[in-house]
């Protein structure tokens, strides 16, 4: 990560269709899917936003095994914009979100509430952080400087 910058997005949403699974020539698995997030406008109408999500390796394998249309996921990802030329030579841009961490919230092939964090990138899970010291009234030091 470049010093002083952040590229992190968090979504809780549902899949609009079954994930598309691809395999590269060297055997790496890629999962691609659309995730819907909803909002309510001032007229109390539901507005859905669709996000193009991609996962790689072990994460993609877990998605292939457990995730289907309608599955609810919590995803932490980074935003990636790709530039390419289409078949007519016109420059196009694609906006994707790359999964860094996810949690199954149920509704897929199997209902599960587990967190998976891929090994490719060092992303710290909230559950894996060092425990915070607990206040102990019997061991209270009254030398507070204010």
Secondary structure, 3 states (H helix, E strand, C coil): CCCCCCCCEEEEEEECCCCEEEECCCCCEEEEEEEEEEEECCCCCEEEEEEEEEEEHHHHHHHHHHCCCCCEEEEEEEEEEEEEECCCCCEEEEEEEEEEEEEECCCCCCCCCCEEECCCCCCCCHHHCCCCCCCCHHHCCCCCCC
